[in-house]
Amino acid sequence: MKKILLPLFLGTFVSFSQQEGLSVTGNVESTFQYLNEDTLIGAKQPAEKAVLNNYALVNFTYKNIRAGTRFESYLPHLLGYPDRYSGSGIGYRYAGYSTEQLDFTVGNFYEQFGNGMIFRSYEQRQLGIDNCMDGLNLRFRPVPGFEIKTVYGRMRYSFTNGDLVNDPGIVRGFDGYIDLANFYNLLAESKFKLGFGGSFISKYQKANHAQYYMPQNVGSYGGRIDMKYSKFFLNAEYIIKENDPSVDNGFIYNNGHAAYVNVGYTQKGLGVILYAKSIDNMSFRTDPNAILTDLNINFNPALTKSHTENLAATLYPYATQPVGEVAFQADVFYKIPKETKIGGKYGTEININFATSYRPVRHVSTEHGIDLADSSRVVYKTGLFEKSDSLYYRDINIEIKRTLNKKWKVGAKYFHFNFNNNVNVVSKDAHGMIACHIGVIDVQYKINKKHSIRMELQGLWTNGDSTLVSRGSGSNTSSYYVVNQRDKGDWFIPAGV
């Protein structure tokens, strides 16, 4: 259906009390949609016709004490939000105490360990995601360069009839990190910088299944390292998740792993960054029966560039596959110096990006010593960064930007996408691989210091997606997870309905 989107009000306020040390900050956001019938896709106008989301957050700080609350209202909720979001009430509240050595929070809070592959509690309101914790968050810094974080509580599941609803599962864990540059100044005078940390998270929930034994406690643990020398840097993290049978993985008892590495070189006018990621069976939720974006304990970062152009960002989005993928990305930035024949008077910026993702290799045959009839339900083995030839996704893009003079700026971008539509469904009627090319021309004219005119022209050419014109940019997307490889093809389990 067609919709008219109107942000009624979005603002931030800051005020200070006459009483010394007291401050009040916050923000208010209201988003309104009016829904119309869309005859092109056969969508009827819903009975409510209009929907509205409201948020009002207020934070109070007095010396070392802080507190806050967020009022939420769904009358009814925007399209895309779960149906259980309804009514008006308090959806977030907290109180805390902070010093240089100690940060203590009770109530609702957001937190992340490392890159988030083991634990990430966050909000992304545009997508209807909010898995904030409700419990205890403690940060302790006994000496500079050393920090310990702990979390204990339940995860937000819903906001129903004006009441905050948490999942009954309990999440608890801790994270520690040492930065040797600040830890007793061990590397303060050196060009070489080093930091390392470790994390542990477990969940507890009484889960029952008619056919399989369900573990009540599931743990995940791992470590990370950060290194830097002169213009070079490296960041790496490795996580292991114990067996966690769930809807996502078809109730198998394999352990999971997640590895993430990025290494790069940066200097003035040049940057080169390489990424690699290996994920297998890393769907980790407080409830094994949860689907879609509900109750995710961890977060699997996507090794893809976030595009802002409408055609590239909306028609062919890629959803990372937490059940399994091996992915790589390379990002190169170079600025041709100014006052040169090629660079021009102001220089020319060039950005080349390449990203790709594959299905992991999963050894399932008895020749590898694995018995698929084994009652343990450990149904395959896989290695770190052991990829197959089955392509999930590929993105090649080039961007060139140049300032012609004080008035004119021009830019050109090219995108080439390959999608395995059987895995990452971007078209409901297409099958197999989809290839597309997108070209963008961007021109900006500066009228004066306060005003400018910008024009953008985009074009798309595609093979394998005959329904592109009819489905438009507002189509729904879903994901399919490759769980096992059979002799007669792949066994796919839908990630959600």
Helices and strands as residue ranges (DSSP letters): E 2-16, E 22-36, E 50-62, E 65-74, E 87-98, E 102-109, E 111-113, E 119-121, E 123-124, G 125-127, E 129-130, E 133-143, E 146-160, E 163-179, E 192-204, E 217-229, E 232-241, E 256-267, E 270-280, H 310-310, I 311-315, E 324-336, E 348-360, G 366-368, E 387-403, E 408-420, E 424-425, E 433-446, E 452-463, H 468-471, G 472-474, E 478-486, E 489-494
